[in-house]
């Protein structure tokens, strides 16, 4: 009976820790190679978003040009 209570306590503590920290996300933990991440947007969509940010004045012309070059190089 003591063993059942102890196991219940351990499970409760572990569950509380998961709930407080939230779900663990990531790809293989720390040090994961980010070059292996899957791209979720298309190049065209990235360029449209960049253009919209520039036209709204969110980024400068230099930032626009730099980011556009990076997008096209990828």
C-alpha positions as CSV (number, residue, x, y, z in Angstrom):
1,X,0.0,0.0,0.0
2,X,2.9,2.4,0.8
3,X,4.4,1.6,-2.6
4,X,1.1,2.6,-4.4
5,X,1.0,5.9,-2.5
6,X,4.6,6.6,-3.3
7,X,4.1,5.9,-7.0
8,X,1.0,8.1,-7.0
9,X,3.0,10.9,-5.4
10,X,5.8,10.6,-7.9
11,X,3.3,10.6,-10.8
12,X,1.6,13.7,-9.4
13,X,4.8,15.6,-9.0
14,X,5.9,14.7,-12.5
15,X,2.5,15.7,-14.0
16,X,2.6,19.0,-12.1
17,X,6.1,19.7,-13.5
18,X,4.9,19.1,-17.0
19,X,1.9,21.3,-16.6
20,X,3.9,24.1,-15.1
21,X,6.6,23.9,-17.8
22,X,4.2,23.3,-20.7
23,X,4.8,20.9,-23.5
24,X,8.4,20.3,-24.5
25,X,9.0,21.4,-28.1
26,X,11.9,21.2,-30.3
27,X,13.7,18.8,-32.6
28,X,16.0,16.6,-30.7
29,X,16.7,18.9,-27.8
30,X,19.5,21.4,-27.3
31,X,22.1,21.8,-30.1
32,X,19.7,20.6,-32.8
33,X,21.0,21.5,-36.3
34,X,18.8,24.3,-37.4
35,X,19.8,23.9,-41.0
36,X,17.7,20.7,-41.0
37,X,14.4,22.5,-40.1
38,X,11.6,22.3,-42.6
39,X,10.6,25.6,-44.2
40,X,6.8,26.2,-43.7
41,X,6.4,29.1,-46.0
42,X,7.1,29.5,-49.7
43,X,9.7,31.9,-51.1
44,X,6.8,33.8,-52.8
45,X,4.9,34.2,-49.5
46,X,8.1,35.4,-47.7
47,X,8.7,38.0,-50.4
48,X,5.0,39.2,-50.2
49,X,5.2,39.5,-46.4
50,X,8.5,41.4,-46.7
51,X,7.1,43.7,-49.3
52,X,4.0,44.4,-47.1
53,X,6.2,45.2,-44.2
54,X,8.3,47.6,-46.3
55,X,5.2,49.4,-47.7
56,X,3.7,49.8,-44.2
57,X,7.0,51.4,-43.0
58,X,7.8,48.6,-40.6
59,X,11.3,48.1,-42.1
60,X,13.7,50.4,-43.9
61,X,14.7,50.2,-47.5
62,X,18.1,48.8,-46.5
63,X,16.5,46.2,-44.3
64,X,14.1,45.3,-47.1
65,X,17.0,44.8,-49.6
66,X,19.0,42.8,-47.1
67,X,16.1,40.5,-46.2
68,X,15.1,40.1,-49.8
69,X,18.6,39.0,-50.7
70,X,18.6,36.4,-47.9
71,X,15.2,35.0,-48.9
72,X,16.3,34.7,-52.6
73,X,19.6,33.0,-51.5
74,X,17.9,30.3,-49.5
